[in-house]
Amino acid sequence: MVVDVTLYKAAMVLGAVGDALGYRNGEWEFCYEGETIHNDLHELGGVRNIKVDKKDWRVSDDTVMHLATADALVEFQQGADKEKLYSLVAREYKECMNDMSGRAPGQTCMQFCDALKPNLPAGYQIPFNARGGGCGAAMRAMCIGLRYPFPEDLSDLIAVSIESGRMTHHHPTGFLGSFAAALFTSYAIQKKPLVSWGAGLIKELTRAKEYIREQGRFVEENVEAWIYFEDSWNGYLTLRNIKNGNTDKQFPEQFGVKERERFYQAVSFSGWGGSSGHDAPMIAYDGLLGCGEDWEELCNRAMFHGGDNDSTGSIAGCWFGALYGLENVPENNYINLEYRDRLEKAADDLYNIRVGSKTSEQKPAFKSTETDGDCTTNVDNTQEAFDGSEGNEKATDEQELSAEQDNIEEPTKVCTAL
């Protein structure tokens, strides 16, 4: 399998673009009406007319923490001592909190990054948290799939995505979002059919649970809370007619801004679509399924909605880049992107660590060559499907959001009808 480094760069860059577009310096992330965002977008001339830059379209905490994950992976290189890697990740997470001015970091991330002790043995570990199901682990995990992109890397991908995720979000709804974000990135690099990704996730959740049991930390609590994430995804895949991974996707005939808003609210834990670990990658994936190779349509679905749109946008943008590159993306959307140089450098390094080494291993010694890789299927999405009171991962003082929105209670109810 030939993997082009330009796809790595596009993945890292477009993840940040999706973040910046959804965030719009906080104006759109904390706008809870998708129609208002689309009206504003129309006045701007559409996404193809937006000139993303640091002043008007800075990246949020999502990209800062994604870069922190990537930096730790790059520094670790190909070492065997995962404890060292986890300490590096914890250090980067802790240090990146110094770059959060104007970026609306989530309360859970801030609280537990502050508690991390990367210089101590096991200082990256935190207790199980019944309120730790937000999307903060998912939004920063895509690059793990770039570091561990191949089928033979799956065990490492599972371990690193879960452990990095539960450094701040020690609840299956939270850290399995990290696993899904990383796994789907690896699927994009492998060029797996898009409709098969969800079925692959369901299959590999068994291995993820085995990993939790093997590690022996808060096993009972994690296993007991596991079902919400898995049932939520099973319900979603059934709705889209892709539970088996080999059938055509199914969308409603009418699925515009209003219909998508109702759907995103329905799959959320309490009405703010994309703010949890299960629905942030779900909404990003849904946008990818529905956009084809159309960047503008992806933005309409995954970045411009009344939910946690910078997180869904960051995840969806990364996957789009890994699949399709930058060819169909207007240059003004990314050329002056904040931290673009860092993002491209991280992409180069991640590529060289894994893909470059794999290519070298495969070269014959005698020849010099170079290579550049249970819900019903009713589609009326107006009925409430996922019940609960999921928290707001990005609560800020300005929004004065309630304590219930800052965190997620351990979920117990799942999809009944969509």
Stockholm file with secondary structure:
# STOCKHOLM 1.0

chainA/1-418         MVVDVTLYKAAMVLGAVGDALGYRNGEWEFCYEGETIHNDLHELGGVRNIKVDKKDWRVSDDTVMHLATADALVEFQQGADKEKLYSLVAREYKECMNDMSGRAPGQTCMQFCDALKPNLPAGYQIPFNARGGGCGAAMRAMCIGLRYPFPEDLSDLIAVSIESGRMTHHHPTGFLGSFAAALFTSYAIQKKPLVSWGAGLIKELTRAKEYIREQGRFVEENVEAWIYFEDSWNGYLTLRNIKNGNTDKQFPEQFGVKERERFYQAVSFSGWGGSSGHDAPMIAYDGLLGCGEDWEELCNRAMFHGGDNDSTGSIAGCWFGALYGLENVPENNYINLEYRDRLEKAADDLYNIRVGSKTSEQKPAFKSTETDGDCTTNVDNTQEAFDGSEGNEKATDEQELSAEQDNIEEPTKVCTAL
#=GR chainA/1-418 SS CCCCHHHHHHHHHHHHHHHHHHHGGGTTTTCCCHHHHHHHHHHTTCGGGCCCCTTTSCCCHHHHHHHHHHHHHHHHTTCSCHHHHHHHHHHHHHHHGGGCTTSCCCHHHHHHHHHCCTTSTTTTCCCCCTTCCBTTTGGGCHHHHHHSCSGGGHHHHHHHHHHHHTTTCCSHHHHHHHHHHHHHHHHHHHTCCGGGHHHHHHHHHHHHHHHHHHHTSSHHHHHHHTHHHHHHHHHHHHHTTCTTSSSCCCCCSCCSHHHHHHHHHHHSSSSCTTCBTTHHHHHHHHHHHHHTTCHHHHIIIIISSSSSHHHHHHHHHHHHHHHHTTTTSCGGGTTTCTTHHHHHHHHHHHIIIIIIHHHHHHSCTTCCCCCCCCCCCCCCTTSCCSCSCCCCTTCCTTTTCCHHHHSCCCCCCCCCCC
#=GC SS_cons         CCCCHHHHHHHHHHHHHHHHHHHGGGTTTTCCCHHHHHHHHHHTTCGGGCCCCTTTSCCCHHHHHHHHHHHHHHHHTTCSCHHHHHHHHHHHHHHHGGGCTTSCCCHHHHHHHHHCCTTSTTTTCCCCCTTCCBTTTGGGCHHHHHHSCSGGGHHHHHHHHHHHHTTTCCSHHHHHHHHHHHHHHHHHHHTCCGGGHHHHHHHHHHHHHHHHHHHTSSHHHHHHHTHHHHHHHHHHHHHTTCTTSSSCCCCCSCCSHHHHHHHHHHHSSSSCTTCBTTHHHHHHHHHHHHHTTCHHHHIIIIISSSSSHHHHHHHHHHHHHHHHTTTTSCGGGTTTCTTHHHHHHHHHHHIIIIIIHHHHHHSCTTCCCCCCCCCCCCCCTTSCCSCSCCCCTTCCTTTTCCHHHHSCCCCCCCCCCC
//
